[in-house]
Amino acid sequence: MASPVNRTYLRQTRDAAELLGKLIRLGRKERKMTEEELSGRAGISRRTLQKIERGDPMCEIDLVFEVANIVGVRLFNDDESSIRYTFGRHIDDKLALLICT
């Protein structure tokens, strides 16, 4: 088994992860959910949830996004359908242009 890599992150990355973790914890508390309830609903261990809420940048992004959505933390300012259509389409268009050049 490979040993874990010691990785350093930019300050902005650590700050962003910490802020998102705090927003998730606040959302959980506002919904009066326990760690056990939220971790069970997200299908993760309580320890993983604690890492997410501490802002551990090593947590898998899909798990962080899932937990954030469960507690109502908005990841983008637009509504979900707008994000998928507007942003997704524009990004797909830009990527297609860049790949062709």
Helices and strands as residue ranges (DSSP letters): H 11-30, H 35-42, H 46-54, H 61-70, H 80-82, I 83-87, H 88-100
